Structure formats: structure tokens, C-alpha cells
Amino acid sequence: MITHSCFTVEPWCLRETELNLDLLAQSESVFALSNGHVGWRGNLDEGEPHGLPGAYLNGVYERHPLPYAEAGYGYPESGETMINVTDGKVVRLLVNDHPCDLRYGRLLEHERVLDFRTGVLSRTARWTTPGGQTVRIRSRRLVSFTQRAVAAVVYEVEPVHGTVTVAVQSELVANEQLPHVEGDPRVAAVTGSPLVAEEHFAQETRMRLVHRTGVSGLRVGAAADHLVEGPESTRWTSQSEPDVVRLTVTADLKPGQRLRLVKFVAHGWSGQRSLPAVRDQVEGAVAAAVSAGWEGLAAEQRHFLDRFWAGADVEVEGDAQIQQAVRFALFHVLQAAARGEQRAIPAKGLTGTGYDGHSFWDTESYVLPVLSLTAPQAVGPVLKWRHRTLPAARERARLLGLEGAAFPWRTINGAECSAYWPAGTAAFHVNADIARAAVRYVMVSGDEEFERAEGLDLLVDTARLWRSLGHHDPEGVFHIDGVTGPDEYSAVARDNLYTNVMARQNLLAAADAATRHPDRAEELGVDDEETAAWRDAAARMAIPYNETLGVHEQSAGFTRLQHWDFEQTPSDHYPLLLHYPYFDLYRKQVVKQADLVLAMLECPDAFTDEQKARNFAYYEALTVRDSSLSACCQAVLAAETGHLRLAYAYLREAALMDLEDLEHNTRDGLHIASLAGTWIAVVVGLGGLRRHAGEEGNPDRLGFAPRLPEALSRVVFTVTVRGRRLKVDIGPDEVRYVLVEGEPLVVLHHGEPVTVAAGAPVQRPVPHLPAGPEPQQPRGRRPIGLTDGQEPGGEPQD
């Protein structure tokens, strides 16, 4: 998209300079606004034309039965789908009775700007009606980071020449008609009209709707109030119906006059509170918004983002697209989580209904690592949401004949929602991903209260799962069989390496935490015998390795499978899952997304440098990247093994995943984990950020091993660790560590301890790392813009 002529490349915003209806659905996703609780897609103010209308509340879903050709014990019985709730952003316009629909008349000017520093989406348009009258439209929109339930719109219209009669209709709309797409498993299930009306109200400039979902029984409310400015002829009326309430403002406008409408909207929901309580909740929130006013809300928004960017910004010199993309990514990752407050982070955030609005394991493995070091206050609530779903996870484990907790592969409210058990139930690695996220959060935040309470609960229950799921063979080796790792083109495998090394970390972390908190461990029934069993399983964990090839195996026996015939695979047959049966994929050496490579990223101390290089080269030739989760991981290992040109190419692919719609489903919402992966590719990849285990009695440390590709001249990023703010400024030959805030901090620079204190920056050289021949990818699956002998995005090199 951003290489299309209607988009510009700028460091602090995303700008669209003309309206392209073919890109409408994608632009609605990239211009979406959210705060983790409320989400508004970037639809045009007038509601139509649209690709996918959308307003979302985190945690609001409808339940539907999961169909099976043949039933089976332990299969999930129902699914959960995020629904489009009451849409409060619609402001329709009629000019001399002509509806403002940009498919008709003439659109003379159009621009939309999403400003990452202000959090405001601005729009200007000049439109001539089919009858020949021309008006100028300006609007601004925000979803508040400071007032969790609130969003607001400023809508202005004025004539360009001549007098016109305008009518502006501000609406709250429920059960909007949604487009239906078939044949893509990534698209949400269709739920029809999920909201049942309970109350509708309109009086003067105030209006309200309250609905209830038919099956899940969630009550949803929306309220709005308005400020109207216009000439003396301005008048308004309001009306209400079960699924729509409307304020209609009319005025006769002469040149130089304008009609200005400020709309304040509040959203709320509950699975328990009564109708009067939800009504009062949204009315109170909208009253607070009116009190703050648009200027007050905008000032609060800017102040919130100023604080965020001070501790999270990434500067990239040498590639303007990457600079724009990394800030775009950080902004949307923040939007997905800032005010979620013990709710999940859906895979598409609140930007669309792709993947049914489900949260997956990539929340803990991709999104939380970024937030832990840039906005740690948003991480604890997400992990507390996981903790809140522990009862359902424990019940799921019991149903499967296991101890501890079996967390779902995909869910909204804690129930497993995958009807395909080889990818869902068998993907037990999600339990270790959650455990690692809890350990990481405590390490960088120092939140010992969380570790003692929710953290220990999560670690103990996940450790118990691994001990009951795995088994010792006659030689004492601990195996975990019948599981599916991150690579969804391999299922129900024996000893998936990623699962095993992550489970090993999980078991040791649980034993260590139980030792640190013996009273809490006793409450949970953990004794010395159980922790010894966890440590023994970890020490004897099976690690598949092919001695002949000298590489680790993704799972036991994987390297002996038949290779996929990439030469005979047409380029238009990717992603493979849409063109080939899983039965065929499961029997071949073909990798959908980084699996063993991800294991080397998450557990770097489990592999030698030589093993990392050989493993990366071997699996690079098998990985087709049919998942948006892959490129960033490959960027990290490419950088670590010295292939900086390749690392840069993968960084570009991760960064442009949605801005260039590389997976062809940005229309359904953004890929939040891949957006987080942009930061990972820069900071963990080029910055070499790693967590290193501390010595006895010492806390874990962060380490850096920075190196830049030739295409970039400078990278600067900031991380926050236990209240300390550290800026890392990387050049081609030297890195500078600056402690911006907090007590002195010890980090590792290429393995060397470095103490950084406020006012005393430390400079260190960047050592050169020789690399062997660049690993090759499957035919036709080179990273975007990279061909043999060519720099990414450039001309062929001599």
C-alpha cells in the first residue's frame, strides 16, 4: 500500500492523499484507532462506501456451535467470535438532499492522516455532489488512551461556493450488515445480527442504545452527546429505533459559514451488570468526555503519547520506509494493549474481525516482549487475564486426562475455540509461552507481588502439565509426544524441539519460583518431591538431533521426512494451506513459519554459535513463511549468524507486512504480532538484545550484540528495565549506551559487562562477525525485494 501513489512515506504519520476504493478495506485497518478496550476501524465518517464496518469492545463475543463431521471426546463444543458492536463513529452528510457517497459526484480532494504523536486521525475532502454543489469536509477522530470508554469525532462542513442546505446525521448503529467472504480460514465466522435490542433513547443532543448478545448473554451499551456550532438557521431533531438512534442537524450555509459537530461517544459492556447499571456506566463516561471537551481529550492524548514515545521510540537512518513502519508498528501495538485491563490482546487487535478476534500464543511470544520493555504497565493486566482463565484451563487439562492447566490455542474468554485439534489442542507449547512471558515480565519490571501471586500460579500449573504430559523412557530421557509446535505444517509430532526447550525453561522457572516463595508454594501443594521431579524432567529433556547432518531436528525424525517439491510448486499456490491438504503437508519437510529458529531465539543458551549457524541454514531452505510470524524471527537469527543483508531483508518484510498487505488479509485487520515483530527484528535482531541468566544471587541481565547492515547508517532505541530507561545508539562501528533515567545499570556488550550511569554514557566498538555463504530459501520464497546479487529494494549489485 505505501508504495502506491496515494500513500506517502513520512517518519511520524501515515498519510493517504487520494481515495482508492480498491484499497478501502485495507486502509480501514491501517487507519484504525483503539486503546485496547474500544476499537474503531478507519471507516469513512459517512459510513459508506466501506470495506468492513467495525466497532469493537475487547471481550465482547457471541458463542456459536462448532460443527464436526464426526464427534470426538474432548472436542470443544462451541466457538467464540468477536462481534461488531454498536458503531458510534457514523456521521452521515446530505448536501441539498444528495447523500455524501464518494462513489458519486466528484471527489476533488481527499487526504487522511494518522499522526502517531497525537493519536488523532484527521481527514479533509472536497466533494462535488451530482447536482454540482461543492463542499469542504474536515474531520478529526480519536479513541482515548486516558478515558478508557471514550471516543470522539469533530466533523465540519462548509460550502466552497454558493449557498447549500446541509443535513448532518450523527448515529449509533447496531447490527450493521457485514460483507461475507468464503474460502479463507483466517476470516471470522458470520454471526448475522448478534445484538438483541433492550433499550433505545434519544433526546435533544443525547442518545443511547443498549443491547444484549443472544447466546453469550453480554450486555453492550453505547451513549453519545454532541456540541453543535453553526449559523442561526441551525436546528436539530433526534429519533430512536431499536437498532439506530440519530441526531439530525440541518443548516443553510453561505460561503464562509460552516457547520461543526463534536460527537462524544462512550462504550461499555458487562456479562453481569444490569441494564440500568450499563446505562449509567456509558452515560457517566460520556458526561466526563463532554466535560473534558475535544481540546481536553486531544491534549490528554498527546501527553499520554509523549510519555510513551520517550521510552519506546526507535530511530532508523538509511531507510525511510522502515522508519515509518516501525513507528506505525509501535503505535498499533500500544493501541492493542494500553487499556485492555485484564482482557486478551486479539491477533488482529481491535482493528478487524480476522481470526474471529481470538487471542493466540503469539500474544505472549511476540507482543508482550515488546510491551515489557516499552510499556510494562500494559503487560501485567494481560497476564492477569491469563490467570483469570486458569479455572477453564485446569478443567480443560482434566478433560484431557492431564494435571495442571492446558491453556487454549485460540480463545476470547478462556475456552478452547479451535475445532481442529491437531493445531489447537495439540499445540501445548502455549503453556510454556505464557510461563516465559510471566518470567520475562518479572525480570524487566521487578513486580515481585505479581510473581508471588499470579505468576507462581501460572508457573506451577504449567509445570504440572508438562510433568503429566511427558514421560521418561527406559533410559531416563524425558519425552513429550503427540504435540504440535509453532509450525502448523507439522502436527502431532514426537519431541517438538521448540516445545521441549520451552517446557524445560518452564519447569526450571517453576521450581525456582517455588523455592523463592515457599509459603505460597505450600498453599499450592508444591513440595520438594514435586520440584525435584520438575528439575529431573528438565535435566533429561529429549533434544532431537541428527548427527549425520549436524543439525537439530524440528521434531524427532523430521529430517528423515520427504522434502517438499518446491520446484514444482507454482508461485500463486502460497500460502500452501489454501491449495494443498494438511495430510500432504504433514508428511513432508516444509515449514510454514519459524519453529526451530524461534526456539533458538527464545532459548539462545541451549545452542552453540556453530549449531545456530547450521540450523539456520538448514531450516532456511525449508521455510516458506506462510505466516506473518516468521520473518521477524528469521531476521533475528540471520543477524546473529552474521547474515546482515538477509536480516535487513527480513526486517523489511516484517515491517511492511500490513503496509504492503503481504499476506493479502490486512482487510480483516492488522497483524499485531507481526507489527511487534518489526520491533523484534530491529532491537533483538540488529540490536542483539538478549536476556542472560544471572549468577547465583544476581538478577538476570540484558545483553546487546549490535551490528548494522550496510543499508542502515544508524539505529537508536530505548528500553525500560526496572524503572531504568536505557538508550542504545548504534552506528556502523560503535555503539553508545546512555542511561536516560534511573539507577546505574549493568548490561552486557557482546558478552562484556558494562556499567552505565546517568550522565556517563559508555561507548564500545562493534566487532565484525564473518559469515559464510548466505543461506538460501525455497524457490520463489526469497524475502521481498531480495534476489541473488541484489540489495533489498535496490538495483542489482556488481
C-alpha positions, -999 to 999 in steps of 0.1 A, spaced: 0 0 0 26 26 10 43 21 -24 10 30 -40 9 66 -52 -19 75 -28 4 69 3 34 89 13 64 79 34 68 101 64 85 95 97 57 103 122 24 96 103 6 76 77 -8 98 50 -33 89 23 -35 116 -4 -63 101 -26 -91 77 -21 -86 43 -38 -117 22 -35 -97 -10 -43 -77 -4 -11 -106 7 10 -108 -23 33 -70 -23 38 -69 14 46 -97 9 71 -74 -14 90 -42 7 89 -62 38 100 -80 20 128 -80 36 163 -81 17 195 -70 18 232 -72 -20 239 -108 -16 252 -126 2 224 -117 -2 187 -129 18 157 -120 8 122 -108 36 99 -141 37 80 -151 70 63 -171 92 86 -202 89 64 -203 51 68 -203 43 31 -186 32 10 -169 8 32 -149 -25 31 -157 -38 65 -176 -16 90 -164 -21 125 -166 -10 162 -153 -35 188 -152 -39 225 -125 -62 239 -140 -93 253 -174 -89 236 -182 -120 216 -210 -143 205 -209 -180 210 -217 -205 182 -216 -243 179 -185 -258 164 -196 -283 137 -179 -317 134 -183 -344 107 -176 -369 135 -177 -360 171 -149 -369 194 -143 -370 232 -127 -337 243 -135 -317 212 -145 -281 221 -183 -278 217 -186 -241 209 -166 -213 195 -164 -176 203 -164 -148 177 -157 -112 183 -187 -92 170 -193 -57 156 -208 -38 185 -228 -5 183 -210 17 159 -207 53 172 -184 69 146 -210 73 118 -217 109 108 -237 110 75 -239 141 54 -265 152 29 -259 183 7 -291 196 -10 -306 161 -4 -276 144 -21 -261 118 3 -223 122 6 -212 89 -10 -178 94 -26 -187 69 -53 -210 95 -68 -204 131 -79 -167 141 -80 -141 138 -53 -118 168 -59 -96 164 -29 -91 137 -2 -65 133 25 -63 112 57 -35 114 82 -29 92 112 -5 110 134 15 87 157 24 115 181 -11 129 187 -32 97 182 -56 116 160 -69 105 126 -76 136 105 -94 139 72 -100 166 46 -121 163 15 -136 185 -12 -166 169 -29 -190 180 -56 -225 165 -55 -241 150 -86 -261 183 -86 -230 204 -88 -227 218 -53 -192 217 -38 -184 214 -1 -153 210 20 -153 184 48 -129 182 77 -130 156 105 -108 145 134 -112 113 154 -96 98 184 -101 68 208 -89 80 241 -60 64 260 -69 83 292 -106 79 293 -109 42 286 -146 41 274 -145 72 252 -140 81 216 -148 114 199 -153 129 165 -151 165 152 -170 169 119 -171 201 99 -187 210 66 -187 243 47 -196 253 11 -169 261 -14 -192 284 -34 -229 292 -33 -254 286 -6 -262 250 3 -286 232 27 -268 205 46 -280 178 69 -256 160 92 -268 128 108 -249 115 138 -259 79 146 -254 50 169 -259 19 147 -262 -17 159 -262 -49 137 -246 -33 107 -247 -55 76 -212 -71 71 -197 -85 39 -194 -123 36 -161 -138 25 -157 -176 18 -128 -199 13 -103 -183 37 -100 -199 72 -85 -166 85 -118 -148 81 -142 -145 110 -173 -167 113 -205 -148 102 -228 -142 132 -257 -124 114 -274 -99 137 -259 -108 171 -274 -80 192 -308 -81 207 -323 -46 215 -330 -38 251 -333 0 252 -331 29 228 -332 66 237 -328 100 220 -335 134 235 -321 167 223 -284 160 216 -281 129 237 -287 93 226 -282 58 238 -286 21 228 -284 -9 250 -283 -44 235 -276 -80 247 -260 -108 228 -284 -137 222 -263 -166 233 -233 -154 253 -255 -130 272 -233 -100 273 -249 -66 277 -235 -38 254 -242 -1 258 -233 30 238 -242 66 245 -234 98 227 -237 135 233 -229 164 209 -219 200 207 -233 219 177 -220 251 162 -235 267 131 -253 298 118 -286 310 133 -305 288 109 -291 256 125 -317 233 140 -318 197 151 -341 168 158 -335 133 173 -352 100 169 -346 64 182 -353 29 170 -342 -4 184 -310 -6 163 -304 30 155 -306 64 172 -300 95 152 -294 132 157 -301 152 125 -286 187 123 -296 209 94 -284 243 83 -283 267 54 -247 275 48 -234 305 29 -198 308 17 -176 314 48 -200 297 71 -196 262 85 -215 236 105 -194 220 132 -204 189 152 -184 175 181 -195 140 189 -186 123 222 -192 85 224 -189 61 253 -189 23 250 -194 -2 278 -203 -38 284 -208 -64 311 -216 -100 314 -231 -95 349 -243 -59 354 -280 -49 350 -294 -28 322 -296 3 345 -260 -2 356 -247 -4 320 -268 26 310 -254 46 339 -219 34 330 -220 48 295 -239 79 305 -213 88 331 -184 82 307 -199 104 280 -206 131 305 -169 131 316 -159 133 279 -182 163 273 -167 179 304 -132 175 291 -142 187 256 -124 178 224 -95 200 232 -91 184 266 -93 149 252 -67 158 225 -43 173 250 -46 142 272 -39 120 242 -8 139 232 5 139 268 0 101 270 18 95 237 46 119 246 54 97 276 52 65 255 75 77 228 100 90 253 105 54 264 97 35 232 108 53 201 130 37 175 151 58 151 163 43 118 186 62 95 190 49 59 156 36 51 126 60 53 101 32 49 114 12 78 114 44 99 78 50 92 69 13 96 85 8 130 66 38 145 34 26 128 40 -8 144 47 5 179 17 28 177 -6 -1 168 9 -24 194 3 2 220 -33 7 208 -39 -31 211 -30 -32 248 -28 2 265 -62 0 282 -71 -37 278 -71 -41 316 -73 -78 321 -85 -87 287 -68 -105 259 -49 -90 230 -66 -104 199 -43 -114 170 -58 -85 149 -61 -62 179 -93 -43 177 -87 -34 140 -109 -61 124 -125 -94 130 -99 -116 113 -92 -149 132 -126 -143 149 -110 -118 172 -92 -147 190 -60 -144 211 -33 -169 203 1 -178 218 17 -150 198 5 -125 224 29 -139 249 57 -147 224 57 -116 203 36 -87 217 44 -89 254 82 -89 249 79 -56 232 55 -41 257 76 -54 286 104 -31 276 84 -2 262 51 0 281 54 -25 310 23 -12 327 3 -29 299 18 -63 304 7 -73 339 -30 -69 331 -27 -93 301 -10 -119 322 -37 -114 349 -62 -121 322 -45 -154 316 -45 -160 353 -83 -153 354 -88 -181 328 -69 -206 349 -101 -224 361 -111 -231 325 -75 -242 317 -75 -266 346 -108 -280 336 -95 -285 301 -65 -304 314 -87 -327 335 -108 -334 304 -77 -344 286 -65 -366 315 -37 -342 325 -26 -324 356 -22 -287 359 -36 -263 332 -40 -267 295 -44 -232 281 -63 -228 248 -46 -223 214 -72 -197 204 -97 -180 226 -115 -149 237 -128 -158 272 -106 -187 281 -123 -216 263 -106 -235 235 -122 -223 203 -103 -244 178 -123 -271 162 -92 -286 145 -75 -304 174 -41 -311 157 -35 -274 155 -55 -265 186 -55 -290 215 -21 -304 204 -4 -270 205 5 -274 241 35 -250 237 12 -221 245 15 -231 282 53 -226 281 49 -194 261 27 -180 289 52 -191 316 81 -175 298 61 -142 294 54 -142 332 91 -148 340 102 -121 315 77 -96 329 90 -100 364 126 -98 353 122 -64 335 96 -49 358 107 -62 392 70 -69 401 76 -93 429 40 -91 440 29 -105 407 55 -133 408 44 -143 443 7 -143 434 -5 -148 397 30 -156 384 36 -186 407 1 -199 400 8 -198 363 42 -214 366 31 -242 389 1 -252 368 20 -251 335 49 -272 351 24 -297 363 10 -300 328 45 -308 313 53 -334 340 20 -352 333 21 -348 295 56 -361 292 72 -394 303 106 -409 310 117 -437 287 137 -467 300 169 -448 296 155 -419 317 152 -395 288 121 -373 292 99 -371 261 68 -350 252 49 -368 224 19 -360 203 22 -323 202 22 -295 176 48 -268 177 46 -233 162 50 -247 126 14 -256 116 26 -276 86 38 -303 111 14 -317 136 11 -343 164 49 -348 165 72 -365 189 95 -343 208 90 -310 190 122 -292 199 106 -258 205 81 -273 228 107 -293 247 132 -265 253 104 -241 263 90 -267 286 124 -272 301 126 -235 309 91 -236 323 99 -265 346 131 -248 360 114 -215 364 85 -230 383 109 -249 406 130 -217 412 99 -196 419 85 -222 443 118 -221 462 117 -183 465 81 -184 478 79 -215 500 47 -204 518 28 -198 486 42 -230 472 29 -248 502 -6 -233 496 -5 -247 461 5 -281 473 41 -280 459 66 -299 479 103 -308 475 95 -340 458 75 -323 431 101 -296 424 128 -323 422 106 -341 396 104 -309 376 142 -304 377 148 -340 368 124 -338 337 142 -306 326 176 -321 330 167 -352 310 146 -334 283 149 -350 249 165 -327 223 162 -342 188 195 -340 168 206 -355 135 243 -365 140 248 -372 103 235 -337 91 249 -320 122 216 -301 128 188 -302 154 156 -317 143 124 -297 145 109 -328 159 121 -364 163 125 -379 128 117 -346 109 149 -346 89 141 -381 76 108 -370 60 105 -365 22 113 -330 11 85 -308 -3 89 -303 -41 94 -265 -42 105 -266 -78 70 -278 -89 51 -255 -66 36 -226 -85 42 -192 -70 5 -185 -68 0 -216 -46 12 -198 -15 0 -199 13 2 -237 8 -27 -243 33 -51 -228 8 -40 -251 -20 -28 -284 -5 -43 -308 21 -27 -308 55 -23 -346 51 3 -339 24 20 -310 43 23 -330 75 43 -358 57 69 -335 41 99 -313 51 82 -280 47 79 -253 74 51 -228 75 68 -205 100 99 -203 122 98 -232 147 132 -244 155 145 -210 145 121 -195 171 135 -219 196 170 -205 191 156 -170 196 137 -178 228 163 -202 243 197 -189 229 218 -206 256 206 -240 245 226 -239 213 262 -231 204 271 -205 178 280 -232 154 248 -251 159 228 -219 153 245 -212 120 240 -248 107 204 -250 120 195 -216 105 209 -226 71 191 -259 71 157 -246 80 160 -215 59 158 -238 28 125 -253 41 106 -223 55 80 -208 32 68 -180 56 31 -186 50 27 -170 84 32 -133 93 50 -146 125 81 -159 106 101 -131 90 110 -113 122 123 -144 138 144 -152 107 157 -116 108 170 -121 144 188 -154 136 201 -140 103 217 -111 122 231 -133 149 248 -157 125 263 -127 105 240 -126 75 231 -89 79 220 -84 43 194 -112 48 185 -98 83 177 -65 67 156 -81 40 135 -99 67 132 -68 87 117 -51 57 93 -79 52 82 -79 88 79 -41 88 58 -40 56 35 -69 64 4 -48 67 15 -16 50 21 -37 18 -6 -63 26 18 -91 21 -5 -118 35 -35 -105 15 -57 -103 46 -50 -69 60 -86 -61 51 -97 -82 81 -74 -63 105 -37 -58 112 -13 -85 123 -4 -73 158 22 -99 164 40 -91 131 38 -54 140 55 -63 173 79 -84 152 91 -52 135 105 -40 168 119 -75 175 137 -75 141 153 -41 149 160 -44 186 165 -81 191 179 -87 156 201 -57 148 205 -46 184 213 -81 196 191 -78 227 191 -109 248 182 -119 283 211 -136 301 207 -157 332 224 -141 362 248 -159 386 237 -172 419 220 -144 439 223 -119 410 194 -109 388 192 -117 351 209 -92 328 201 -77 294 228 -81 269 233 -64 235 253 -76 205 246 -48 179 255 -49 143 241 -29 114 236 -39 77 252 -17 51 219 -2 41 214 14 76 237 41 90 222 44 125 197 27 147 186 42 181 162 26 205 151 29 242 142 1 266 129 3 302 142 -21 328 131 -20 364 124 18 362 157 25 344 155 40 309 184 29 286 190 44 252 212 23 228 226 43 199 242 21 172 264 32 144 283 11 118 315 8 140 304 19 175 276 18 200 267 43 227 248 33 258 231 62 276 211 58 308 184 84 305 167 77 338 173 56 370 200 40 390 232 26 373 226 -4 352 249 -33 343 244 -47 308 265 -70 286 280 -57 254 290 -87 232 294 -106 265 314 -79 283 298 -64 314 293 -27 311 280 -4 338 260 26 326 252 55 349 232 87 343 253 114 328 281 90 319 274 74 285 295 44 276 309 38 241 321 4 228 332 -8 193 310 -30 172 330 -61 163 329 -76 128 314 -110 125 325 -130 95 297 -151 79 297 -180 55 277 -183 23 242 -168 27 215 -194 33 191 -200 5 153 -200 7 128 -223 -11 123 -214 -48 102 -183 -51 102 -175 -14 131 -151 -11 123 -121 12 106 -92 -6 129 -71 -26 158 -96 -23 172 -116 -52 206 -131 -58 232 -103 -60 208 -76 -51 203 -54 -21 168 -53 -6 147 -28 -25 177 -18 -47 192 -24 -81 214 -54 -89 249 -50 -74 282 -56 -92 
